[in-house]
Amino acid sequence: MDKRLERILPRVQKPARYTGGEYNAVKKDPAQVDTRIAFCFPDTYEIGMSNLGMRILYGVMNNMDGVWCQRVFAPWGDMEEEMRKAQIPLFALESGEAITNFDIVAFSVGYEMAFSSLLNMLDLAGIPLHSADRTGLTPLVVAGGTAMYNPEPIADFVDIVSLGEGEDVTVELIELHRKARREGWSKEEFLRRAARVPGLYVPSLYTVAYNPDGTVKEIVPRDGAPRVVRKRIVEDMDKSYYPAKTIVPSTEIVQDRVTLELFRGCIRGCRFCQAGYVYRPVRNRSKDLCVRYGEEACNDSGYQEVTLSSLSTSDYPQLTELCDDLEEFCRARHVNLSLPSLRADNFSMSLMQRLAKGRKSGLTFAPEAGTQRLRDVINKNVTQEELLASCRTAFAGGYSAVKLYFMLGLPTETDEDVLGIADLAARVMHAWRESASNKQRGVRITVSTSWFVPKPHTAFQWEPQISKEEYQRRVKLLREAITTKTVTYNWHDADTSFLEAVLARGDRRMCKVLEAAWRKGAKLDAWEEYFSLDRWLEAFAECGLDPHFYANRQREKDEIMPWSVISSGVTEEYLWRELQRAEAGVTTPDCRTHCNGCGANHMVGGTCHV
C-alpha cells in the first residue's frame, strides 16, 4: 500500500472502502497482463458493491486471459479531500495503482444523478475530461448501464457507450481494442471500427443540429456509423455468466447478501417504468441452475440470506418450486430467502409460508397509484381488492409491517387520485384489524411517494413532469389526509427528482451544464450531503439553457428525441400506442397473456419465452 495512503486512511470514514484485499478479489501477475481495465462505479463502495451487474462483468472480464479488471469507486468527500492534498490520484482497489494509464476506463452508470461523479472521477485520475482531448488509444473511456439509454448529457466526455447487457459486447470491445493497439491504429480508426460492433454507440461520430425553438432538428451519423444503435442482450440465460464465486466485502454494504438473478425482462408493461421496457424481452434462467447457483454462492461466501432478484420476481414461472428446492439447503444452513418486492395480484399463502421460514421481515408492495382509474392509466393491472387480499394473507401469516410505494405527478393525476392513497392505506390498516394473527405486536404501515420522472424509451417519454410547486402541494394534500397513527408517510425530495427529469431527457448541450456544475462542486448528487440544486441552476443560467425546457415540457409525436439514435428493441410506434391507451384509460395485458407486439421479440428469434 502507498505510504501516503497509509497516513490518510486513519483520518477518513470507513477506510475499508479504499483498501481492497477482500475475499475473492482477483489478483493477477502484471507480467501476464496486456490489458488493464479500471471498472468504475460513480458512487460509493457500499452502493457499487451491491450492484449485481458490476459483479457479473467483473467476472466476465477477469475470465479473459491477459485481462485484469480492477474496481474503482467514487471516494467520499473526506477521502477525496485527503487524496487531493496528498496528490494521490484515483486508484484501483486490486493493485493500488493509479488508473491514469490503464488501457480502458469503464463506467457503470445506472442513475442520471451519477453523471457529475463520472467527471469528478476522471479529474481525480488525472484523465482529460473531454473525449476530444484524449487523442491516444489509451485510456479509452467507456460507459454502460441503464442511464445510458440517453447518454447525450455525457456525450462529450465518453469515447464509447455500451448499450444493453454487457456480457458479450464487452468481450468484443476489449478484443477490438487489443487488436488496435497491436496494429497501431489511430484512435479515430478504432472508433470507426467500434461503431460497427452492434450495441456500441460512438457519440463523436454523430452531429446534432437544433431548431430555433431548442428542439433537435436532426442527428447525422458520419464515417459509416449506423443511424440506429440497438442494445445487446444475452439470449440464453442458462449460458449467461453468474458470479457464484464473488467478492465478499470486508465492510458492510447496502445489499450484503447473495443476489440470485432468476430472469431478465418483465412481462408487465407498466407505462412509466423504463426498466420494464429496456430490459425486454423476458428470458428465464432454469430452476435447477438457479438452485445450483444459490447453493454455490452461499457455500463460497458464507452469506445467510439470498434475495431472489428480478424486476418482478413473483412472475418467475417456477418460483414456488424454486423455493421448495432450496428449502432443505436453507434450513440446514439457516439461510433466509427474501424477495425485494411483490406483486399484489400473485402473492399467495403458499409463497408467504416459504418466505416465512426465514425471519419475518416486512413485505413491500408497489400499487403506484391510489385509484383504479390511475392504475389503469399507468397499466399497473393491480386492483384494490388484490392488494387488500395480499395484505390479509400476510397479516394472517404473522407479518406486521407493510410498505406501500406510490408516485405523485403521474399523467392525468387528480386530487382524487392523491387522496386515494390515504384511503388505500386506511383500508390496509382495516385489513390488519380483520386478519392479524397476533394483534399484540401492532402494525407498521409505511406509505412512500416519489415524484414521477418521465424517462426515455417509455410510453410517458413525451409527457411533462409537473411543476415543483404542484408536487409539493400534492405532498401536503396527502400528508394532511393520512390521519392514522400507525401509518407513516415518507416523500421523496423534490429537488433531486427535478434534476433527474432534466438530465434524463437532456440533449448534448447538457454537457456544458454538467461540466459547469461539476466545476462549481457538483459530485455524489444522489446524496443529500452533497447535492445542491442552486449550484445546478447557476450552471444552467451561465450556459443559457432552461432546465424547465427539459423537465416540464410536453413533447409532440413527431419531435426528434435526443436519444433517437438509441434503440431498446421496443419500437417507437408501440410506445406511442401505449400512450394513447393510457390517455383512454385502457389497460394492456401482460406478455404472458398474449404478445402485444412491442418489437422486442425480434431480439430472440421472433418469440419471447415468457
KOLKOLTI-790126 format. One line per 8 residues: number of its first residue (from 1); their letters; for each residue y, x, z of C-alpha. Coordinates in steps of 0.1 Angstrom, whole numbers, plus 5000, padded with zeros to 4 digits. Layout:
<rs>
NUM> A> Y/X/Z  ...
</rs>
This chain:
<rs>
1> MDKRLERI> 5000/5000/5000  5035/5011/4992  5051/5027/5023  5083/5007/5017  5062/4975/5017  5046/4985/5050  5080/4989/5066  5093/4955/5055
9> LPRVQKPA> 5063/4932/5060  5067/4930/5098  5102/4916/5092  5092/4886/5070  5075/4853/5075  5038/4850/5066  5033/4887/5055  4997/4879/5044
17> RYTGGEYN> 5013/4862/5013  5021/4897/5000  4992/4919/5010  4963/4908/4988  4928/4921/4997  4913/4887/5001  4876/4880/4998  4866/4877/4961
25> AVKKDPAQ> 4899/4891/4948  4890/4911/4917  4894/4948/4917  4887/4969/4886  4887/5006/4877  4920/5011/4859  4903/5037/4837  4881/5009/4823
33> VDTRIAFC> 4910/4985/4817  4930/4983/4784  4949/4951/4791  4966/4942/4824  4978/4907/4829  5002/4895/4855  4993/4859/4862  5024/4845/4877
41> FPDTYEIG> 5029/4813/4897  5066/4804/4901  5062/4792/4937  5049/4805/4970  5014/4819/4976  5003/4787/4995  5011/4765/4966  4998/4787/4938
49> MSNLGMRI> 4965/4795/4955  4959/4757/4959  4961/4753/4921  4926/4749/4906  4939/4757/4870  4951/4791/4882  4917/4799/4898  4899/4789/4866
57> LYGVMNNM> 4920/4811/4843  4919/4840/4868  4881/4839/4865  4881/4834/4827  4904/4864/4821  4886/4887/4846  4853/4879/4830  4866/4897/4799
65> DGVWCQRV> 4857/4934/4796  4887/4957/4797  4910/4929/4810  4923/4929/4846  4941/4897/4855  4962/4901/4887  4980/4874/4907  5018/4873/4913
73> FAPWGDME> 5036/4847/4934  5073/4840/4940  5084/4856/4972  5101/4835/4999  5138/4842/5004  5133/4867/5033  5109/4888/5013  5130/4887/4982
81> EEMRKAQI> 5160/4900/5001  5139/4928/5016  5124/4937/4982  5158/4939/4965  5173/4960/4994  5143/4984/4993  5143/4983/4954  5107/4972/4953
89> PLFALESG> 5101/4954/4920  5078/4923/4918  5042/4935/4922  5007/4922/4916  4985/4915/4947  4953/4931/4934  4967/4966/4927  5001/4965/4944
97> EAITNFDI> 5016/4978/4911  5049/4966/4897  5043/4942/4868  5072/4956/4848  5049/4975/4824  5019/4951/4823  5008/4940/4789  5011/4903/4794
105> VAFSVGYE> 5031/4884/4820  5017/4848/4820  5033/4819/4840  5016/4788/4851  5043/4761/4852  5033/4727/4864  5066/4714/4875  5101/4715/4860
113> MAFSSLLN> 5117/4725/4893  5099/4758/4890  5120/4769/4859  5146/4788/4880  5119/4807/4898  5104/4818/4865  5138/4835/4857  5140/4849/4892
121> MLDLAGIP> 5106/4865/4890  5113/4881/4856  5145/4896/4871  5127/4908/4903  5102/4925/4880  5130/4943/4860  5119/4925/4828  5148/4913/4805
129> LHSADRTG> 5152/4875/4808  5157/4868/4771  5128/4870/4746  5152/4884/4720  5159/4914/4743  5123/4923/4747  5117/4940/4714  5083/4956/4721
137> LTPLVVAG> 5048/4941/4722  5047/4945/4759  5054/4929/4782  5046/4897/4764  5059/4867/4783  5037/4835/4780  5040/4802/4798  5015/4773/4801
145> GTAMYNPE> 5009/4743/4824  5018/4706/4824  5056/4712/4824  5052/4730/4790  5048/4697/4772  5085/4701/4769  5092/4739/4770  5127/4737/4754
153> PIADFVDI> 5147/4743/4786  5130/4778/4789  5126/4784/4751  5150/4814/4752  5130/4832/4779  5094/4830/4769  5077/4845/4738  5048/4820/4736
161> VSLGEGED> 5039/4787/4751  5002/4778/4755  4996/4741/4753  4969/4722/4770  4938/4736/4786  4937/4774/4786  4901/4785/4788  4896/4792/4751
169> VTVELIEL> 4931/4798/4738  4939/4823/4765  4910/4845/4754  4921/4842/4717  4956/4852/4726  4945/4882/4746  4923/4894/4718  4950/4890/4692
177> HRKARREG> 4974/4909/4715  4948/4937/4718  4944/4939/4681  4982/4940/4676  4985/4969/4700  4956/4988/4684  4970/4984/4649  5007/4989/4658
185> WSKEEFLR> 5021/4956/4648  5057/4948/4654  5065/4920/4679  5077/4898/4650  5044/4902/4631  5024/4895/4663  5044/4863/4670  5040/4851/4634
193> RAARVPGL> 5002/4856/4637  5001/4840/4672  5018/4809/4658  4988/4803/4635  4965/4801/4665  4960/4763/4674  4977/4755/4707  5002/4783/4707
201> YVPSLYTV> 5039/4774/4702  5064/4802/4694  5099/4789/4702  5117/4817/4683  5101/4805/4651  5119/4772/4652  5156/4764/4646  5171/4734/4662
209> AYNPDGTV> 5202/4716/4649  5222/4689/4667  5241/4658/4657  5278/4653/4667  5266/4629/4695  5244/4656/4710  5210/4643/4699  5186/4665/4679
217> KEIVPRDG> 5193/4664/4642  5163/4685/4630  5138/4711/4641  5129/4735/4613  5100/4759/4615  5101/4793/4597  5077/4821/4587  5048/4798/4584
225> APRVVRKR> 5050/4782/4618  5034/4747/4619  5056/4716/4620  5034/4703/4649  5016/4723/4675  4987/4703/4691  4973/4711/4725  4939/4727/4731
233> IVEDMDKS> 4912/4712/4751  4877/4721/4763  4854/4696/4746  4823/4700/4767  4830/4702/4805  4794/4714/4811  4803/4746/4792  4837/4749/4809
241> YYPAKTIV> 4841/4777/4835  4842/4766/4871  4852/4792/4898  4823/4787/4922  4829/4823/4934  4866/4821/4941  4892/4839/4962  4892/4829/4999
249> PSTEIVQD> 4928/4833/5011  4935/4853/5043  4963/4829/5053  4965/4791/5053  4972/4774/5020  4980/4738/5012  4946/4729/4997  4924/4751/5019
257> RVTLELFR> 4890/4737/5007  4867/4736/4978  4882/4716/4949  4854/4702/4928  4866/4690/4894  4845/4661/4882  4862/4652/4849  4893/4657/4829
265> GCIRGCRF> 4915/4629/4814  4920/4594/4826  4908/4560/4814  4936/4540/4828  4968/4544/4808  4995/4539/4834  5026/4539/4812  5047/4561/4835
273> CQAGYVYR> 5021/4588/4840  5024/4620/4820  4992/4635/4832  4973/4603/4822  4984/4608/4786  4985/4645/4781  4951/4652/4798  4933/4628/4774
281> PVRNRSKD> 4906/4625/4762  4882/4618/4791  4854/4644/4794  4830/4642/4823  4811/4670/4839  4774/4662/4845  4765/4651/4880  4738/4678/4885
289> LCVRYGEE> 4763/4705/4876  4789/4691/4900  4763/4692/4928  4754/4728/4920  4790/4740/4918  4799/4722/4950  4770/4738/4969  4776/4773/4954
297> ACNDSGYQ> 4813/4772/4962  4807/4762/4998  4780/4788/5003  4801/4815/4989  4834/4806/5006  4823/4791/5039  4846/4761/5034  4836/4730/5052
305> EVTLSSLS> 4855/4705/5031  4850/4695/4994  4876/4675/4976  4862/4656/4947  4891/4660/4923  4903/4644/4891  4932/4622/4880  4913/4591/4891
313> TSDYPQLT> 4882/4604/4909  4868/4569/4918  4864/4564/4880  4838/4591/4877  4807/4571/4864  4782/4586/4889  4804/4590/4919  4781/4572/4943
321> ELCDDLEE> 4751/4592/4931  4770/4624/4933  4779/4617/4970  4742/4609/4976  4730/4641/4960  4754/4662/4981  4746/4643/5013  4718/4665/5027
329> FCRARHVN> 4737/4697/5020  4769/4683/5036  4751/4670/5066  4732/4703/5072  4764/4724/5067  4788/4700/5084  4808/4697/5052  4832/4668/5047
337> LSLPSLRA> 4836/4651/5013  4871/4637/5005  4889/4620/4977  4926/4628/4971  4934/4591/4963  4916/4559/4955  4918/4531/4930  4922/4498/4949
345> DNFSMSLM> 4901/4480/4923  4869/4500/4927  4869/4511/4963  4836/4498/4978  4818/4497/5012  4792/4520/4998  4817/4546/4988  4835/4543/5021
353> QRLAKGRK> 4803/4548/5040  4796/4580/5021  4831/4594/5027  4830/4583/5063  4800/4606/5070  4826/4633/5074  4857/4630/5096  4876/4597/5090
361> SGLTFAPE> 4910/4607/5078  4934/4582/5063  4929/4566/5029  4955/4567/5002  4962/4540/4976  4990/4540/4949  4999/4504/4939  5031/4520/4924
369> AGTQRLRD> 5050/4486/4923  5055/4458/4947  5048/4428/4925  5022/4419/4900  5048/4414/4873  5060/4450/4876  5024/4464/4880  5016/4447/4846
377> VINKNVTQ> 5047/4463/4831  5035/4497/4840  4999/4489/4832  4986/4496/4867  4959/4470/4863  4955/4465/4901  4960/4432/4918  4973/4425/4953
385> EELLASCR> 4940/4409/4963  4921/4440/4951  4944/4462/4973  4940/4440/5003  4903/4437/4999  4900/4475/4998  4921/4478/5029  4900/4452/5047
393> TAFAGGYS> 4869/4472/5037  4884/4504/5051  4896/4488/5083  4863/4471/5089  4846/4506/5084  4867/4521/5112  4897/4536/5093  4930/4531/5110
401> AVKLYFML> 4955/4548/5086  4965/4538/5051  4991/4555/5029  5007/4534/5001  5026/4551/4973  5052/4533/4951  5080/4542/4927  5116/4528/4927
409> GLPTETDE> 5136/4525/4895  5107/4516/4871  5118/4500/4839  5126/4462/4844  5125/4465/4882  5145/4439/4901  5153/4434/4938  5124/4410/4940
417> DVLGIADL> 5101/4439/4930  5116/4461/4956  5112/4436/4983  5077/4430/4972  5068/4465/4986  5078/4454/5021  5058/4422/5016  5027/4441/5005
425> AARVMHAW> 5030/4464/5035  5031/4434/5058  5001/4419/5042  4982/4452/5047  4992/4450/5083  4978/4414/5085  4946/4426/5068  4941/4452/5096
433> RESASNKQ> 4945/4424/5122  4919/4404/5104  4894/4431/5097  4897/4461/5120  4866/4471/5139  4884/4489/5166  4919/4475/5173  4924/4497/5203
441> RGVRITVS> 4931/4526/5180  4961/4508/5165  4970/4512/5128  4993/4535/5109  5006/4523/5075  5029/4546/5056  5049/4534/5027  5063/4563/5005
449> TSWFVPKP> 5085/4558/4975  5096/4583/4948  5123/4578/4922  5109/4572/4888  5114/4601/4864  5108/4593/4827  5086/4620/4812  5079/4633/4777
457> HTAFQWEP> 5047/4621/4760  5046/4588/4779  5053/4552/4769  5085/4554/4790  5099/4586/4774  5126/4565/4757  5137/4548/4790  5167/4559/4812
465> QISKEEYQ> 5164/4569/4848  5185/4545/4869  5217/4560/4885  5216/4578/4918  5238/4552/4934  5214/4524/4923  5184/4543/4935  5200/4547/4969
473> RRVKLLRE> 5209/4510/4970  5173/4501/4964  5161/4525/4991  5184/4509/5016  5173/4474/5005  5137/4483/5011  5143/4502/5043  5161/4471/5058
481> AITTKTVT> 5133/4448/5046  5105/4468/5064  5106/4455/5099  5071/4460/5111  5069/4488/5137  5035/4500/5125  5049/4506/5090  5066/4540/5084
489> YNWHDADT> 5088/4543/5054  5094/4576/5036  5115/4581/5005  5120/4610/4981  5152/4630/4979  5174/4617/4952  5190/4650/4940  5157/4667/4931
497> SFLEAVLA> 5144/4637/4912  5177/4635/4892  5175/4672/4882  5138/4668/4874  5147/4640/4850  5173/4662/4834  5150/4691/4829  5120/4670/4819
505> RGDRRMCK> 5138/4657/4788  5161/4686/4782  5167/4704/4749  5171/4741/4741  5208/4740/4751  5195/4737/4786  5186/4774/4786  5222/4784/4792
513> VLEAAWRK> 5225/4759/4820  5193/4772/4836  5205/4808/4834  5239/4799/4848  5223/4780/4877  5200/4810/4884  5229/4834/4884  5246/4811/4910
521> GAKLDAWE> 5215/4815/4932  5190/4788/4919  5154/4796/4928  5125/4778/4945  5142/4745/4936  5112/4724/4948  5121/4735/4984  5149/4717/5002
529> EYFSLDRW> 5157/4750/5019  5169/4764/4986  5178/4735/4963  5214/4727/4957  5224/4700/4931  5260/4711/4934  5250/4746/4921  5234/4729/4890
537> LEAFAECG> 5263/4706/4884  5286/4736/4884  5264/4752/4858  5264/4721/4836  5302/4719/4838  5305/4756/4828  5282/4751/4799  5299/4720/4787
545> LDPHFYAN> 5268/4698/4790  5265/4664/4807  5233/4660/4828  5235/4622/4826  5231/4625/4788  5195/4637/4795  5186/4616/4826  5203/4583/4822
553> RQREKDEI> 5205/4576/4785  5183/4551/4766  5167/4567/4736  5162/4549/4702  5129/4547/4685  5139/4570/4656  5156/4597/4678  5141/4631/4673
561> MPWSVISS> 5130/4643/4707  5134/4679/4718  5097/4681/4722  5088/4666/4688  5070/4698/4677  5045/4694/4706  5016/4671/4703  4994/4660/4733
569> GVTEEYLW> 4969/4643/4709  4983/4609/4717  5003/4595/4688  5040/4585/4690  5031/4552/4674  5007/4544/4703  5033/4553/4729  5059/4531/4712
577> RELQRAEA> 5034/4502/4710  5027/4506/4748  5065/4505/4755  5067/4472/4736  5038/4458/4755  5055/4469/4787  5086/4450/4778  5065/4419/4771
585> GVTTPDCR> 5046/4424/4804  5013/4427/4786  4986/4450/4800  4963/4473/4780  4927/4475/4791  4912/4508/4802  4894/4531/4778  4860/4522/4792
593> THCNGCGA> 4866/4485/4783  4874/4494/4748  4892/4521/4727  4929/4513/4723  4935/4538/4695  4957/4563/4712  4946/4591/4689  4931/4615/4715
601> NHMVGGTC> 4896/4606/4704  4901/4627/4673  4901/4658/4695  4864/4652/4704  4849/4642/4670  4862/4606/4670  4845/4591/4701  4855/4596/4737
609> HV> 4826/4598/4762  4842/4577/4789
</rs>
